[in-house]
């Protein structure tokens, strides 16, 4: 199974934070894969051939031989399980690994005002001039408090060594940092440092079509 070919489906704008997470995990684990883009604006993800591949008809979707899997955190966990000898993207310690997965799940299910008012258009295309609403400001304070608690040990990464949760958290912070919103300096430095990781920069540097 490990020798089966890997293929990752992502959005043509390279703006999905979840597609980025799966892409970064593959790059960090140094696994060869084919990258296929779908134009979500043209609803290419709803094509019958893609529907046959992706259970949820969303991106990212990973194809590994005859097995397909969508949802980014499921993909990164799968890659870690199937390719344990490759560079790890989760902590080895069971409790830290659980915490990393908790961070991933939280970033995908909470903080909706930030995700709505600071979409990844801000990160990969252009800033948003409209100020944050009171709901988004409250969500930002929740984000900052959690991030500062996780980084209270003073180390550069969440769990000592880098993990995929660092890339995910940095992207959420950069929705605010790269827009010029007020963010605690320590978290700005953390997000900037994570953003310079080569695997992340490869995604950031993708040639994007105009919106």
Steps between C-alpha positions, in 0.01 A plus 500: 500500500783742575620470141163607357493836327383807693287774348372811676204702373499867604324822398624681190545822700727329754304685766350215702666484844410133514656422164811683619514283812491177300753636248741605776472160667590322176794733444624463857486122474689523167240282327477528121151586380308643208317828558166551322302823518124549486329832431244520778346811344409288199385221734749255359485326836143398416593319180391136499857375460615696805192399696603140438840582650413730789234389746430859609568663160731748672868587492741379601455138401786252506509206261733219606481212261134398503427676831370856516466723805374854552517737800846637565560383856390149402750518214791612718425234761475236227836602354657476844357153556582357158844659468634489858861484382476830316557831679231520771241777486354421844671480840613154612361545851138378521373797698675754280370322190148517641549870573620563145189328365288702741653823366430390143140408576441825689638721222267325254185521709518826700594866451248539220487884516873511422463251219210699353648850535863408427472234234815359346462758224670722759785252532559416136359793300421836664410652837149576619440866586186450708571498875433189701155472658456464873441127449824465305692700761367268769602197293845652452545537876402135540755404234774707663434357845517142374812562291681675784411216736631241256821699452552583869804269509691755293603257224472592131247223423191377679647167608875542484552357153294641216162338432224552245300675774759781485423561133127499567521737796734735313255524212215591734714767664614630162142572402543787746875564488520536121195725499661740746257426781625532857671179616729451802861539387603159625234337286596715200855370533379141534276527192775666295752233598264217409416672171865485392514120518596375150196273464269789588684742273462258211123524540509877554704538182255316274394692190140598565238605244333837556181496701 
